[in-house]
Amino acid sequence: MTSQQEIRNVAIIAHVDHGKTTLVDQLFRQSGMFRENQQVAERMMDSMDLEKERGITISAKNGTFLHKGYRINIIDTPGHADFGGQVERVLRMADGCLLLVDAQEGPMPQTYFVLKKALAANLPLIVVVNKIDKPAARPDWVVDQVFDLFVKLGAPDDLLDFAVVYASAKDGYASMTLPVNKQDMSAIADLMVEQIPAPTGDADGPLQMQVSSLDASPYLGRLAIGKVTGGSLNINRSVLVCKRDGSSKPARITKIYRFEGNAKVATDQAICGEVVAVAGMDDITVGETFTDPDNPKPLPLIDIDPPTIAMNFLPNDSPFAGQEGKFVTSRHIEERLRRETISDVALQVSPLQEGVGFKVAGRGELHLSVLIETMRREGYELQVTRPQVIMREEDGVKLEPYEELTIDVDEQYSGTVIEKLGSLKGKMLEMHQENGMTRLLYKIPTRGLLGYRSQFMTDTKGMGVMNYVFAEYGPYAGEIKNRTNGTLLAMENCTTVAYALFNLQDRGRLFVGPGERVYKNQIVGENSREGEMVVNPAKGKKLTNMRASGSDENVVLTPPVKMSLEDCIAYINDNELVEVTPDSIRLRKV
């Protein structure tokens, strides 16, 4: 049995794609958790399909490995600011952090965001400069940048003396010195044991455990994950749950799981300082505390940043409604959204005042599009409107959310990007040029960024990197135009014909290919100028028995533009909808 002094709870924080999930894989592998011949999945902490496909961590995970008799609990946090709601909560479980920074890129905007939360909690930090094997790695510059960032965020003096370790998670080595010593990852594990304190808390006092995140089991229902910060937990014990609204209710602990690797293993008891998952309460939610019924001591609630963007989720009422999805009614959609709000505290759902449907508010476009994509894969069919930012009013002044935007782009494209951001009401704060690359720092209204990513990728030939993080609410910036071009609308329900599309492709970009079923008022393409144009994509060729030398030329079609779910949501205007079914994504007029 591990004692409280032999436990280390460590959160890994990093920007998207700086390699933290790969690093966790290597630590698990090298700790001897797996047999020599055991099949282990790549990036095993990414358990959702969407995480594996996109290579980003969407929900926080827990895992544990053993090192020299110490039990190290790893908390893998999402790197994207849209899922920042989870980061704030899971840092409550940690006693220290591993800050992972790319050896070429240095600290990025999402790093600021999470680091600010870690410094506010006064957690000791170890800096890992990862991807040291990159040809363009510049570790000394990166360490200076991290130090400047700590100073900028007002870190106390004792945290400014942070330990630095250089690593390549992909190749599985870490070293305290440069040039690196290419052996194994033990340098990181040793540092965790030395630099990060054992969990504090009174092992003999009354029970205290705050729920930091949730998981679900098909057999036991909801599992509450948190750190035992006082007393100990035993199976079949009666506890008191202190709810968010200040009330409390009794409950019984039916199962306790501790983490071994990335799996859960049942146990009878959890001591003070351990991170465990607990079953036995169906309506438990994040921020609530398990405590002793005889001596209740609830912990302060976790503050959650407000949502900045809202979309309407409506039941599908297009001519093709109900043909592809399994769950199509508003009752199905409501039940699914309610289920989501239980585990995702940053999401807010309310019924629409006029008409059938729900207003869903979240932290950003990615946050909501991941939810829509997950629902679609589960067999739901629905329509969504264009995202709207959530405005505020203070002392009669209209305020809107602003983002801090960082862009890294080749010098030759920087002019185009600056011009575009100017039209989106962005204000440039800083500009640095180095080795043919330009880094731009902007403050821009959230509205200006809605749908800008696909435009940015086109302008920079896919070579630019953009990242943004919520800055503050500021004065309303005035009207921002989303899209200048109009659309091509289908005239009636029909199946598209190559000959008709061939004649339409001079009028604009097409979104459909030949042989596709379309319906009246479905958007089949983008007009090359302003305004709508109603077209007939099923118009066949008039057949005669006369032959002429010039009239039978081949039909050569330009491939249609295939848009992802995010592109579609970004593309539409206020009077248009995205119809989402398990098999297809279509655009249509309201």
N, C-alpha and C positions, 0 to 999 in steps of 0.2 A: 504494500500500500504506500503510495506517494505521500510525503508530508507537505504541509503548506509551503515550507521553505524550498521544496524541490519542484515547484510549479513556476512556469514563465508563460504569461499571456501576451502575445505579440501580434499587433495589427500590421499588415503590409500595406503601405500606401504608395501610389504611383500614378502617373499619367497613363492614359489608354495606351496599350501597345509598348510599354517599356519593359515588359517581360516578367511581371510578378508571378503569374500563374505557372510559367515555365520554371522559375526559381523554386517555387513550392514543390513542384514535381521532383526536382533534383534533390532537395533536402530530404524528402520522403524516401526517395530511392536509396540515397547514400546512408540513411540511418539504419539500413538493413531490415526495413519493414517487409520487403517482398522477397519471395524465394528467387533463386537465380533464374529459374525457367518460367517465372510467372508472367503472364501477359498483362501489361499495365497500359491503360489508355494514355495517349498524349494529352497534356493539359487536363489532368483528371479532375481538377477542382471545377472546371467548366462543365456543369452537369446538364444545363439546358441545351437543346439543339441549336437555338438561336445564338448562344454564346460560342459554340463550336464553329458555327458558320461564319460569324462576324469577327471572331477572335477578340471579343471584349467580354469583360466580366460584367454581368447585369445584376446579379444578386449576390450579397455577401455570403461567404461559406466559412465553415470551421473545419479544421483538421488538426491532428496531433501526431508528433513523432517523439521518440526518446533519444536523448543524447547524454552519454556519460551519467546515467542515473537520473537526469532531469527530464521532466515531462513538459515539452514545449507545445503550447496550444497556439496554432497559427490561425489568424482571422484574415481571410482574403477579401479585400474591399473592392467595390467597383471603382474604376478610374474616371468614369464619365460624370460630369457635373449634374446631368439629368437624373442620375441615381444617387446624388449626394445625400438625399434624405436618409439613405441607409448608412452612409459613412458616419454621420454624426452619432447614430445610435450604437453602432458596433464598437466605436472607440471607447464606449463606456465599459466594455468587457476587457479592454487591453490595459496593461501596466506599462507598456512601452511600444515604440513603433520602429519599423524598418522603412526608411524612405528610399525608394528605388528611383534612380535617375539615369536616363540614357546617356552614355559616355560621349555621344556626339551632339544630341539636341539640348542637353541641360534641362533645368527645371521648366515645366510648361504650366499653362494656366490652371489645369485641373489640380496640378501639384500644389499650387498656391492655396487653392480652395480647401483641400484636405489638410494641408500643413497648418493652416490657420486654426482649424478645429482641434488639431492635435496639440498645438501650442497653448490654445485656450484651456485645454485640460491638463496642461503642464506635464506632458508625458515625455520621458527621456527618448532621444532618437539616435538611431544608428543610420548613417548614410551609406547606401550601397550604390557604387557607380557601376551599372550593368552594361553589357554589350561592349566590354573593353576590347573584344576581338575585332571590332569594326575598323576598317582601314582609316576612316576619318575621325577616330576617337580622339578627344582632347580632354583627358581626365582632370588636369590641373585647372583648366578654365572652368570646367563643370563644378569643381569643389568651390572655387571662388564665387561662382554664381549662386550656389546653394547658401554659402555664408552670407552673401549680400541679401538674399531672400529672407533668411532668418532675421537679419538686422532690420530689414524693411517691415517685417511683420511684428517687430517689437519683442523678439524672444528674450527671456531673461538670460543674464550672463552665464549661468551654469549650463544652459542648454547650448550656448554658442561653442562650447568646447566638445563638439560631437566627434565620435569615432567614425573613420572612413574605411571602407573595405572595397576592393576592386574585384569585379566578378564577370564571368561570362556564364550565364545560366544555361545557355544552349549547349556549351561545351562542358559544363559541370565542374568549373573550378573557381576558387575565390582566394584572394591574397591580400594581406595587410600592406604590402609594399609594391612599388613599381620599380623595375619591370616585374610583371606578375610571376608568381610561382604556380605553375600549372599542375596542382595535385588534385585537391578535392574541395568540397564546400565547407569543410569543418571550421574554417576561419569565421564564417558567419554564425554557425551554431555556437561556437565558443564565445563570440561577442555577445550573443543573446543572453547566455548564462551569466557572463560577467557584468554587462552594462545595464541589463534590465532587472529591476528589483522584483523580489517575490511579491505575490499579491498581499495587500494589507487586509485587515479585518479581524474581528474578535471571534475566534473559533468557538469560544464557550458562551458567546452572547446569544440573543434571540436571532432566529432565522431572518435573513434578508436576501432576496434574489430578485433583481429587476429584469424584466423581459426586454432584451435588446433586439431580437429578431425572431421570426416565426418560420416554422417548417410544417409540412403536412405529411402524415403517414396514412396509407390507404386503410390500415387496420385500426389505428388508434386515434384518427382525427388529427386535431391540431397539436403541434409540439411547440412549446415555448423554450427559446434558447436564451441563456443568460449566465452571468457569473454570480456564484454564491459569495456575497460580500460580508455575510455575518452568519454565525451558527453553522449548522450542517443540515443536509436534506436526507430523509430516509423514505424508502418505499412504503406505501400505505399509510403515510402520516397525514394527519389532518392539518391543513394550513388555512390562512386567511388571505384572500386576494384583495388588495387595495386597488380599486378601479380608477380610471381617469377622471371620473366625475366626483371623486371624493367619497363615494360609497364603498362598502366592503362586503364580500360574501365568502362563506366557507367553501373549501374544496378538499379533495383527497388526491394525493399523488399516486397515480397507478403505475407509472414506469419512469425510470431515470436512465438516460443514455449518456455515456461519455464517448468522446471521439477517439477513434484509433485509426490513424491514416485519415482517409476521407470517408470512412464508414462509421456507423454508430454501433456501440456495443452496450448491451443492457448491464446495469450494475445496481446494487442494493442501496448504496449510500454515496453521497457527494460531500466532500469536505469543503471548508471555507477556502475560496480562491480558485476553485475548479470552474471551468466553463462546461455546462451540461445542457442537454435537451430534456424537457419534462413533459409527460403526458398526464391528462386527467381533467383538463378544463377546455370546454368547447368554445367559449366566447372570450378567451383571454386575448389581449391585444398588446401592442408594443408600449412600453413605458409603465405598465402595471407591475406591482410588487407582490411577491409571495412573502408572507411574514408569519410570525408566531401568533396563534389565536389568543394566547394568554398575555402576550406583551407586544402588541402590534407596533412596528416602527416602519411606516412606509417611506420609501426614498422619494426625493423630489422628481416630478415628471420631466420627461425629455421634451425640450422645445423642438418644434419641427418647422423648418423654413416654409413660407407660404408658397402655394403654386403660382406660376406666372402665366400659364397658357391654358386655354379651355377649348374643347371641341364638343360638338353635339353628335351623339351616337343615336342614329334613328333606325327603326326597323326598315328592311328593304321593301320598297313599293314599286320597283321598276317592272317593266313587262316580263322580265325573266325571274321575278321574285320566287323563291321557294324551290327552284329547279336544281340547285347545286348544294345548298346548305342543309344541315341536319337540325340546327336550332335557329329558328327564323322569327319567332314572335318577340314582342317587346318584353314579355314576362321572362323569356329565356335570357335576353340581354341584361335585364335588370338583375336577375339572380347571379349571373356571371360577374357583373361589375361589383355587386355587393361582396362577392367572395374575394375579389381582387383587393377591395379596400381594407379587408381584414389583415392581409399580409403586407400591403403597401400603404404605409401611413401617409406618404406624400401625395396620395391620390384622393380627390374629393368628387363624389357623385351626387347630383341632385336632379329630380325630375324637371323637365322643361315646363315653363308656365303655359305656353300655348302649343298645342299639338302633342303628339306622342313621341317620347324620346327622352334622352338624358344628357345633361351637361356634365362633361367629365373634365376636371381640372388637374393639371400635373405640372412637373418641373420643366418640361421642354418638349420639343418635337419628338426627339428620340424616345423619351419616356413613354409618350402616348403611342408612337408607332410600334414600339415593341409589344405593347398591350394588344393593339389591333392585330398584329401579325400572329401573336400567340392565340388569340380568339379564333382567328381564321383557320389556323391549323387544327383547332379543336372541333371544327365543323360549324362555326357560327357564320351567319350571313347578316350583314348590316350595311348601313350607309353612314358616312361621316362628312361633316362640313369642314370648311377651311378653319384652321386654328385661329383663335382670336386672343390677343393678349388681355390680361386682367388689369383693367384700369383702377385707379384709386382716386378718391377726392379728399383733399385736406384743406381746410379753411377756404373752400370754394375754388381751389385751384385743381385742375385735372392733372394727375400724375400717371406716368407709365413706366414699366420696368426697362432698365438699361442693362446691357451686357458689356463686359470687358472682352474685346476680341483680339486675339493674337494671330497674325498671319505670317507664315514663312513661305516665301515665293522667290522664284528666279527673277533676277533684276529686269529681264526683258519683259516680264508680264506685270511688273509692279505698277506701271502707269495705268493700265486697263483697270486693275483692281482698285487703285486709289480713286479713279474717276467713278467707278460703279458705287463704291462705298459712300462717296460724296452725295450721290443722288439718293442714297438710302438714309441720309441724315446722320452719317457717321462722323465723329470728330477724331482727327488723328492726335494721339498723345505723344507717341515716340516713333522714330524710324532709325534702324541701324542697318548698315550695309557691310558685308564681310564675305570675301571669297565668292563674289558673284551672286550671293544670296541676300535678300532683303527681309528684315523682320519688321513688321508694322504692328503698332499697338493702337487700338481704337476704342472709343466708347461709343456705343451705337444702340438705338432703341431695339428692343427684342423684335418688334414688328418688322424692322428692316432686315433682320436675319432670317425671317420665316421664308423658306424656299430659296435662300441665296446660295446654299451649298452646291446645288447642281449647276447653277450659273457660274459659280466660282471654279468648279472643276472644268467646265468648258473653256472659260477664259484662260486658265493656266495649263491647259492641255493635260489635266490630271496630275500635274506635278506639284501643286500647292498644298500646304497643310494649314487648315484653319481650326482654331479652338476658341471656345468662349465660355465665360462663367458669369453668373448673375452678379451685377455690381450693386445696383440700388434702384430706388424709384426716383425719377426726375421729372421735370416739366414736360408736358405733351409736345412732341416735336413737329406736329402738323401732318398733312396728308402724305402718304408714301404710296407710289404707284406700284402695284404688284407685277402686272404683265401688260405689255402694250399690244401684243397681237390678239386678234380674235380667234374664233374656233370654227371648225367645219362640223356641222351637225347632220346626222343621218335623217333622211326625209321620212322613212317608214321602216317597219320591221322587215328585215330582208337578210340575205346572205351575200357577202361582198363578192364581187367579180373582178378578176385581174384587169380586164379591159377597162372597166369603169375607173379603177384605182389608177391605172396608167394615165388616163386623161385628167385625173384630179391632182396628180403629184406636182404639177406646175403651180397649183394654187396654194401649196403649203406643205408642211411636214405631215405625214400620215402616221397614225398610231395603230392601224389595223392592217393585216395582210389579207390576201385573197382567201375565200372559203370560210370566213368567220361570220358567225351570226351577230347581227347588230339590231338595235331597236330604235324607234323614232326618238329624236332628241338626244341620242347617245353622241358623245364627242368622238369623232373618228379621226380628227387631225387638227393641226394648228393652222389657221389662216395666215397667209404671208403679210396681211395688213390688218388694220383694226376692224372690229365689227364681226358679227356672225354671218356665216354663209351656209344655207341649207343645200345639201348635195345629195345625189343619188348614187351610192356606191354599188348598186346592183344593176346599173344600166348596161345591158348586153349589146353586142354588136349586131347591127341590122344585117340579116343574111340575104344575099341575092344570088342568082345563078350567073351573074356577070362577073367576069374576072378582069382585073386591071393590074398593070405591072406594079404600081406604087402603093396600093391600098392594103396589101397583106403583110406589112412589115411586122417584125416580132414585137411582142409586148415585153418591154424591159422595165421591171419594177425596182425602184430603190427600196432596200429593206425598211420596214416600218420602225419607228422609234419605240423601243421597249422600255417602259418606265417602271421603276420599282415603286413599292408602296410609298416610301418617303417622297420620291419625285412627284407622284400623283398628288399627295397631300399638299406639297409645296406649290404645285402648278395651278390648282383651281382658284377661281375667284369666289366672291361671296354668294353668287347666284348659281354655283355649281356644286356637285356632290361627287364623292368617290364611293362607288359601290364595291364592297369587298365580300367575296365568297371564297369557299375553300379552293375553288378551281380558277377563279379569274378576278382581275381588278379592272373595273371599267369606270370611265368618266362620263358624267351626264349633266344636263341642265336640270335645275330644280323644277 
